[in-house]
Amino acid sequence: LTDVYTSSPALGRYFRSAQVAYFSNESSTVFYQLEFSVPPSTEGFMENTMNPDFIRNVLRQNIYDED
């Protein structure tokens, strides 16, 4: 995850770290905590760039690009 978000043109400058928050062997589930450093309030920044769907789509696009 660190490589994905560090190399992202949209999020790379804001990304700080990724940590495993929860892991389950039974269900093969992993929850990650992502840390970003965001600039002072900029109109639309949190609603657009830091939107959870946008952040997920950066990872999703990286997975598709790997195939």
Sequence and secondary structure as in RCSB ss.txt:
>XXXX:A:sequence
LTDVYTSSPALGRYFRSAQVAYFSNESSTVFYQLEFSVPPSTEGFMENTMNPDFIRNVLRQNIYDED
>XXXX:A:secstr
 HHHHHS TTTTTTEEEEEEEEEETTTTEEEEEEEE   S  TTHHHHTT HHHHHHHHHHHHHHH 
